Amino acid sequence: MRNPGLKILDRYIIRKFLGTYFFSIALIIVIVVVFDWTEKTDDFFELKAPLNAILFQYYANFIPFFINKFSGLFTFIAVIFFTSKMAYQTEITAILSSGVSFRRLMWPYFISSMIIAMLSLGLNLWVIPVTSEKQVAFEAKYLKKRQNVRYDRHIYRQIEPELYAYVRGYSGRDQRASFFALEKYEGNQMVAMLEAAEVRFNPETRHWTAERYITRKFDAMHGEQFEKHTKLDTLINLDATELGRVNELIKTLKIGRLNEFIAQQKIKGSNMIGLLEVERHTRYSYPLATFILTLIGVSLSSRKIRGGMGLHIGVGITLCFTYILFGRFFEEFAKGGVMNPALAVWIPNIIYAVVAVYLYRKAPK
């Protein structure tokens, strides 16, 4: 017959888990916002940022990013903190002695982890891309160090196989570039080029226009052929959003748009595929890590050891930071094309899943 006290136990652990998690997140958010305000307050006042824009366009959009970025760490800390406390108050021993298996004890932990993981997944796939776009727009307008830095001075993009675009001095504010060039290659040989100065981009028609432009053709027999033209109006497979710094651009794409963007870049033969694939896989792997870190946390902190709760938290934080370090380490290999992006992103989860299973088997039963 099932022990009726289990439902009470489930609610108790879930309440402790989620309560500790959200309290720790809220506490650190207050601290971070205070420090961030102190650092940026001069820019806010000098550039006359409205208070409602600071609160609702900047900080309201900054908070979801921060919650998600440190969700795994605070999940880990929350689990270790209240589970260690239960262990040193002999609550874990009492629960196991009553006939509840360690496996059954894990259920409320995994229910709590699922709630946090689903929150993190929703933030990753749909919410943070929207909030990041608004945050970047605010920073570009009201923070000095962010003004006029969203676009590199020299931008070189592959837009089709053997067709490249070069853009210099692009300004997102007025959709204008000081210089624009299209380069056509056959193998390693450039065969044609189009050049124009003072080029404008129309975001509605996606056309690039200029008052004057020149074309060059390169032929082994006839040499270079040079022609001048007026009224450039051309549609090419290059959107102005692709000119932004790639790390900023992909953070503002919802998962559906990100998938479309990756497909477009694959058709173009872009060299950004590794970076884009890393971003896509990270959005899924990070929420899943919540379950792995929870299992490690419970397995570590459910027994009494010399050193008490402090040692549990110290070991736990060390493991958590090594997980983050491994993730960043393998991501760089993937972005550089050395490793498959999917493998690079998921390796830390695989390694720590093995560690979690080992610790689970060694946990008190």
Residue pairs with C-beta under 8 A, 6 or more apart in sequence:
3 98
3 99
3 100
5 98
6 100
6 104
9 95
9 100
9 108
10 107
10 108
10 111
11 108
12 108
13 105
13 108
13 109
13 112
14 108
14 111
14 112
16 82
16 86
17 78
17 79
17 82
17 108
17 109
17 112
18 112
18 115
18 116
20 77
20 78
20 81
20 82
21 74
21 75
21 78
21 112
21 116
24 74
24 77
24 78
24 81
25 67
25 70
25 71
25 74
28 70
28 74
29 63
29 66
29 67
32 66
33 59
33 62
33 63
36 59
36 62
40 143
43 49
43 142
43 143
43 144
44 54
44 142
46 144
47 141
47 142
47 143
47 144
49 58
49 138
49 141
49 142
53 138
53 142
54 142
57 134
57 135
57 137
57 138
58 135
58 138
58 139
58 142
60 131
61 131
61 132
61 134
61 135
61 138
62 131
62 135
64 123
64 127
64 128
64 131
65 128
65 131
65 132
65 135
67 123
68 120
68 123
68 124
68 128
68 286
71 116
71 119
71 120
71 286
71 290
72 286
72 289
72 290
72 293
72 320
72 323
72 324
73 317
73 320
73 321
73 324
75 113
75 116
75 290
75 293
75 294
75 297
76 293
76 294
76 296
76 297
76 316
76 317
76 319
76 320
77 313
77 316
77 317
77 320
79 109
79 293
79 294
79 297
79 298
79 301
79 316
80 297
80 300
80 301
80 309
80 312
80 313
80 316
81 309
81 313
83 92
83 297
83 298
83 301
83 302
84 301
84 308
84 309
84 312
84 313
85 309
86 92
86 302
87 93
87 301
87 302
87 303
87 304
88 304
88 308
88 309
92 105
92 302
92 303
92 364
93 364
95 105
96 102
96 105
96 364
96 365
101 365
102 302
102 360
102 363
102 364
102 365
105 298
106 295
106 298
109 294
109 295
109 298
110 291
110 294
112 294
113 290
113 291
113 294
114 291
116 290
117 287
117 288
117 290
117 291
118 287
120 286
120 287
120 290
121 283
121 284
121 287
124 255
124 282
124 283
124 284
124 286
124 287
125 254
125 255
125 283
126 254
126 255
128 251
129 251
129 252
129 253
129 254
129 255
129 257
129 258
130 252
130 254
132 248
132 251
132 252
133 252
136 146
136 150
136 248
136 252
139 146
140 146
140 147
140 148
140 150
140 172
141 147
148 171
150 172
150 244
150 245
150 248
151 170
151 171
151 172
151 243
151 244
151 245
152 245
153 168
153 169
154 166
154 167
154 168
155 166
155 167
155 168
155 170
155 243
156 164
156 165
156 166
156 167
157 164
157 165
157 167
157 238
157 242
157 243
157 270
158 164
158 165
158 268
158 269
158 270
158 271
159 165
159 236
159 237
159 238
159 268
160 237
160 267
160 268
160 269
161 268
161 269
162 184
162 185
162 186
163 182
163 183
163 184
163 185
164 182
164 183
164 185
165 180
165 181
165 182
165 183
165 236
165 238
166 179
166 180
166 181
166 182
166 183
167 177
167 179
167 180
167 181
167 199
167 243
168 177
168 178
168 179
168 180
169 177
169 178
169 179
170 176
170 177
170 240
170 243
171 177
172 240
172 243
172 244
175 200
175 201
175 202
175 203
175 240
176 198
176 199
176 200
176 201
177 198
177 199
177 200
177 201
178 197
178 198
179 195
179 196
179 197
179 199
180 195
180 196
180 197
180 199
180 208
180 210
181 193
181 194
181 195
181 196
182 193
182 194
182 236
183 190
183 192
183 193
184 190
184 191
184 192
184 193
185 191
189 218
190 218
191 217
191 218
191 219
192 215
192 216
192 217
192 218
193 215
193 216
193 218
194 213
194 214
194 215
194 216
194 232
195 213
195 214
195 215
195 216
196 208
196 210
196 212
196 213
196 214
196 232
197 210
197 212
198 210
198 211
199 208
199 209
199 210
199 232
200 208
200 209
200 210
201 207
201 208
201 240
202 208
202 209
203 240
205 235
206 235
206 239
207 233
207 234
207 235
208 232
208 233
208 234
208 235
208 236
208 238
209 231
209 232
209 233
209 234
210 231
210 232
211 230
211 231
211 232
212 228
212 229
212 230
212 232
213 228
213 229
213 230
213 232
214 226
214 227
214 228
214 229
215 226
215 227
215 229
216 224
216 225
216 226
216 227
217 224
217 225
218 224
218 225
219 225
237 264
237 268
241 249
242 249
246 272
246 275
246 276
247 275
250 258
250 261
250 275
250 276
250 279
251 279
253 261
255 280
255 283
258 276
258 279
258 280
259 280
261 276
262 273
262 276
262 277
262 280
265 272
265 273
265 276
266 273
273 341
274 334
274 335
274 336
274 337
274 341
275 335
277 334
277 341
277 342
278 331
278 334
278 335
278 341
278 344
278 345
281 341
281 342
281 345
281 346
282 327
282 331
282 345
285 345
285 346
285 348
285 349
288 349
289 323
289 348
289 349
289 352
292 349
292 352
292 353
292 356
293 320
293 323
293 352
293 356
295 356
295 357
295 359
295 360
296 316
296 319
296 352
296 355
296 356
296 359
297 316
298 363
299 356
299 359
299 360
299 362
299 363
300 312
300 315
300 316
300 319
300 359
301 309
301 312
301 316
302 363
302 364
303 363
303 364
305 311
305 312
307 314
319 352
319 355
323 348
323 352
326 347
326 348
326 351
327 345
327 348
330 339
330 344
330 345
330 347
330 348
331 344
331 345
333 339
333 344
334 340
334 341
334 343
334 344
334 345
